[in-house]
Amino acid sequence: MILIIGGAYQGKLDYVLERFSTKENQIYRCNSEDTSIPDGKIIYKIDRWILALIQADANVAKNVNNFISTNKDAIIICNDISCGIVPIDAVMRKWREETGRALAVLARQSNEVIRLFCGIPSKIK
């Protein structure tokens, strides 16, 4: 598993498409309404899936562990939503917290972790 993190609009998807010579049809695009476990070569915006789980009052940690067991070769792209002002809204605050916890688990299980800032990749694992 490879984890790519960074702020919004930092070039994460472009980096993955170029580095791994992948095509648009290999991307599983998560959204904030679908709680099914993402499955594909590239899992894009996994943070949106975590939001869907929170809104459905699902167990995020359990779902992340299930995701890991079925996606050992995936390239995971996640917006880093842990920086900045802590949201006042309880759901958004929980989303931020659960995404941080999920990223910690995903990073431990990943063979490689890359952070993109201003389109520049930095290998952190």
C-alpha positions in Angstrom: 0.0 0.0 0.0 1.2 3.5 -0.8 -0.3 6.6 1.0 -0.2 10.0 -0.6 -1.2 12.9 1.7 -1.3 16.7 1.4 -3.5 19.7 1.4 -6.3 20.3 -1.0 -5.2 21.2 -4.6 -1.6 20.3 -4.1 -1.3 18.0 -7.1 -1.7 14.6 -5.4 -3.8 13.0 -8.1 -1.6 14.4 -10.9 1.5 13.1 -9.1 0.0 9.6 -8.8 -1.2 9.5 -12.4 2.3 10.5 -13.7 4.5 8.5 -11.3 2.5 5.2 -11.5 1.5 5.6 -15.2 -2.1 5.0 -14.3 -5.3 6.0 -16.1 -8.4 7.8 -15.0 -10.5 4.6 -15.2 -8.3 3.1 -12.4 -9.5 5.7 -9.9 -12.1 4.9 -7.2 -13.4 8.3 -6.2 -14.8 8.4 -2.7 -17.7 10.6 -1.8 -19.3 11.7 1.4 -22.5 9.6 0.8 -21.1 6.1 0.0 -20.1 4.0 3.0 -19.1 0.9 1.1 -15.5 -0.1 1.3 -13.5 1.5 -1.5 -11.9 -0.9 -3.9 -9.5 -0.1 -6.7 -5.9 0.5 -7.7 -6.2 4.2 -6.7 -8.4 5.3 -3.9 -9.0 9.0 -4.2 -10.1 11.3 -1.4 -10.4 8.6 1.3 -11.2 11.4 3.7 -14.6 11.7 2.0 -15.3 8.0 2.7 -14.5 8.6 6.4 -16.9 11.5 6.4 -19.6 9.2 5.0 -18.9 6.7 7.7 -19.2 9.4 10.4 -22.5 10.7 9.0 -23.8 7.1 9.0 -22.6 6.7 12.6 -20.4 3.7 11.5 -17.3 2.5 13.3 -14.5 4.2 11.4 -11.6 2.2 12.9 -13.3 -1.1 12.1 -14.1 0.0 8.5 -10.5 1.3 8.0 -9.1 -2.1 9.2 -11.5 -3.9 6.8 -10.3 -1.6 4.0 -6.7 -2.3 4.7 -7.3 -6.1 4.6 -8.8 -5.9 1.1 -6.6 -3.2 -0.4 -3.0 -4.1 0.3 -1.8 -3.0 -3.1 -3.8 0.2 -3.4 -2.5 3.7 -3.8 -4.4 5.9 -1.3 -4.8 9.6 -1.8 -6.0 11.7 1.2 -6.5 15.4 1.9 -4.7 16.3 5.0 -7.5 18.0 6.9 -5.6 18.1 10.3 -4.1 21.5 9.9 -5.7 24.8 10.4 -8.5 25.9 12.7 -10.4 23.2 14.6 -14.0 23.2 13.3 -16.7 24.4 15.7 -19.2 22.0 14.2 -19.1 18.6 16.1 -19.4 16.5 12.9 -16.6 18.3 11.1 -14.5 18.1 14.3 -15.1 14.4 14.5 -14.3 14.0 10.8 -10.9 15.8 11.3 -10.1 13.6 14.3 -11.1 10.3 12.7 -9.3 11.1 9.5 -6.1 11.8 11.5 -6.5 8.5 13.3 -7.2 6.6 10.1 -4.1 8.2 8.4 -1.9 7.1 11.3 -3.1 3.5 10.8 -2.8 3.7 7.1 0.7 5.1 7.3 1.8 2.3 9.6 0.5 -0.3 7.2 1.9 1.4 4.0 5.1 0.5 2.4 5.6 4.1 1.4 4.1 7.5 2.5 4.5 10.6 0.4 3.4 14.1 1.4 2.8 16.6 -1.4 3.2 20.4 -0.8 3.0 22.8 -3.7 3.2 19.9 -6.1 6.5 18.8 -4.6 6.6 15.2 -3.2 8.5 14.4 0.0 8.9 10.8 1.0 8.3 10.5 4.7 8.3 6.7 4.8 
